Amino acid sequence: MYKEGSCIEGDELLSLSRGPSDYATSFSGCITNGYSFHTNDRDKNLRTQNSGVFVVGNIGDGSNNIDYYGILNEIIILEYLGGNYVALFRCK
């Protein structure tokens, strides 16, 4: 069913379906999609704060959104084949 190089999304989905590598890496900061993120521990020693997160949630009925505000405590990167990765944010 899979034909190599048939579409970019197919290659990414194949990489994700094979699962991440056996190791995860934890960071105190990262840049993803042009945005810089720092953990709360790293921000304690800086003049500017970059550990706040905001996510607009959708409860599914189309009328109300639930907004989530939090403080970033840990950044975990899972690496996949083909140079793909997923960043997980642990927040309070």
N, C-alpha and C positions, 0 to 999 in steps of 0.2 A: 504494500500500500504506500510505503514511503519511497519517494524518488528524490535522491540527493540533488539539491540546488533547484528544486521545482518552485519554491517560494521561501522568502526570508522567514515568514511566520512559522512555516513548517519546520525549518531548522531549529528555531527557538523552542517550539513546542516539543520537539524530539529531545532536545537538550534537557528541558525541564522534566520530561517524563522518565528520563533515566536516573533522576534523583541527584542531589548535591554530592559533592565530594565528602569524604569521611570526616573532614575537619571544618570547624567554623572559626572565624576570626572575630575578635572583639576590638572595637576602636573607640577612642574618646572623641572622635570627630570624623566627618566625611563630607564630600561634596557630591551630591546626586542631582542630576538634571539641572545643573547650574545653581543649586541652592546649597548653602553651607549649613551644616548642623554640628553642634557641640553638645556633649553631655553636661549635665548640671555640675558634676565634679570638676570638669575642665573650666567651666565658666566662673567658678569661685575665685580664680586668680586673675581674671581678665576684667578690663573696664567695660567692655560691651558684653551683653548677654545674648546667646544664640541657642539656648536650650529649650525654649518654648515651642510647642507644637500646637497646631490647630487643624482639625479635620472636620469637614462638613459631612454629616451622616444623613442617610436617607432611610426613613422607617418604612417606606414602601407604599404608603397611601397617597403620595403625591402632594399632600397639603403641608405637612410639617417636616422640618429637618431637625435633627438633634446635633448640635454643635459640640465637639469634644475639644477641650483645652487640657494640655498636660505639660509635664516637665520631662524632658528626655534624660533617662538614666543610663541607658546602655545601647550601643549600636553593634549589631551582630551581622556579619556578612557571610552568606552561604554562596559558595562558588559552584558553578555547573560547567559541564563540558562546553567547549567553543567560546570560552571567555565570558559567558553569561554569569550574572550574579543577582542575588536578591538581598536587599538591605532590610533587616528587621529592627524596628525601634521598640525598645522596652520603655514605657512611659509610666509616670505616676499621675 
